[in-house]
Amino acid sequence: MKKIKFRFFLDYEKEEKWVNKMAEQGWHLRRNIISFFVFEQGEPGKYIYRNELVVGEKKDYCEFLESLNIECVSKFGVWAYYRKEAADGAFELYSDAPSKIKYLKSISRLFIPIAILSVLIGFFNIFTGLTASPTTFISINLGFLNVFLGILMYVPIRKIQRRKKHLEHDLHIFEG
């Protein structure tokens, strides 16, 4: 039996927790496309899932994960989902603070330019809508939508920055 769910997350960790909660109930992720999740029914709690931003094709990395019995379940764009059988124990893709900090920086490098570009395009559309005649309504509304989406992206950016700062602080305490 299959189940398709639509969920929109701004926080990748909350998304991962939700997918793991579904797995605990016996719904195993098969595919993830944007905000659509395709699950199939199976044994409750059989798998543990992790998601990750993957930039570029990393063949060696995938082979390394496979050697640890970690399966790539779904990859869409720059996001990938991995799973491992719960019987093999918990797993983390980034187990130490320096690698987590580096990972959070890579996520920020993706989100920050997109947010800035969205706000700039929004202001351009608003300005165009105020100065042009036939496309005024559409341009102004698209502009406000772009600005709203750019500002909305501030939420995950801020959370990522807080996590990174907390990890850096903890790392400094343990090293210093």
N, C-alpha and C positions, 0 to 999 in steps of 0.2 A: 504494500500500500504506500502511496506517495502523498506528500502534503506540501503545498506551496504556501509560503508565508511572505508577506511584505512587511519589512521593518526598515526604518531609516534611523541610522545611528550617526551621531557626531563624535562618539567616543569609541575607538576601536576595542578598548578593553571591555566596555559594557556589551559590545556586540559579541565578543568572544565568550563572555560569561553567559549570555543568552543562548548561544549555540550549544555550549556545554550543558546548560540546563535542559535544553531540548534533548540532548543525547542521554541525559540521566532518565528522561521519560521514555526513552526508546526510539527517538527520532534522530536518525543519523544524517548529517549533511552530505548531500551528493553534489550539489552545485550552488554557486552563489553568483548572481549577475546583478550588479548595482545593488539594489535593495530587495531583490527577490531571492529567497532561500528555498531550495528544493530539498526536502527530506524524504527518507524512506524509513519505514518502520523496521525495527530490529530489536535486538536484545538491549534492555535498559542498562545504561552505564557501561557499555562495552568499550567506548572510545573516549579519549580526551582530545579536544581540539585546540589549536592555536592558529591565530591569523598573523600575517606579516606583510609589510610593505616590501616588495621585491622589485628592485630596479635592475633591469637588464637580465639576460639569461645566464644563470649561474649553474652550469652543468655539474661542476665539481661539488657545489653546495648541495644540489639535489641528490647526487650519488652518495654524499656523506650522510644526508638525512635518511636515505633508503637503507644504508648500512646500519642505522640505529633503529630500524623497523618503523620509521616515520613515513607515512604515505601522504603525498600531495593529493588532496581531494578535489580542490577547485582552484583555478587561477583565472582571474578576470582583471584585465588591465594590469595595474601594479600591485594588486592585492592577491594574496594566496592563502588558502586554508590547508592546514596539515592536521593529521590525526595519528594517534598511536593508541594501541589497545591499553585500556586502563589496567589490565592485569600485569603489564610490564612496568607499571609505576608512573608517577607524574613526570612530565617533561616540560622544559622551558626552552625556547629558542635562543634566549639571551639570558645566561645564568649569572653573569657578573656585572657589577655596576658600570665599568668602562664600556662594555659592549652595549648595554642598555642606553647609556648616554649617547653613544654614537648612533644607535638606531633612532632614538628620539630626535636627534639633530637631522637625520635624513628625512624623517616625516615632516619636520618643520620646513625643511628646504622645499618640500613639495607644496605644502599648504599655504605658506606665507605669500609666495608670488601669485598663486591663484587668487587668493583673497584680495591682494592689492590690485591685480588686473581687473577683477570683477567690479571693484569699487570705481576704478578709473573709467571702465567702459560704461558703468552706470551714470557717472557724472557727465560723460560725453553724450550719452543718449538723452539725458535730461536737458543739457544745454542745446542739443540739436532740436529737441522737441519744442523748446521755448523760442527758437529762432526760425524754425521751418513751419510752413503752414499745413500741407496735407497730412503729414505723418505725425503731427503733434501728439495726439492721444496715445498712439502706439509707442512712440519713442519715449515719451515721459514715463509711461507705465513700465516699459522694459528697463528704463533707467533706474526707477525705484526698486524694481525686482533685483537688478544686478547689485545695487548698493546694499539691499537687504541681505542677499546671499553672501556678499563679501563680509558684511558685519557678522552674519551668522557663523561664518568660518572662524571668526575670532574665538568662539567658544572652544573648539578642539585645540586651536593653537595655544590658547592660554593654559588649558589643562596639560598639554604636552610640555610647555615651558615650566610649569610648576613641578611636574614629575621629574624633569631633567634637573632643575635647580635643587630639588630635594635629594636626588641621587648624588649630585655633585657635592652637596653639603655633607651627606653621610660618608662619601668617599674621602673627603677632606678630613673628617673627624677620625676615621679609621687609619688613614695614612699619616696624619700629623701627630 
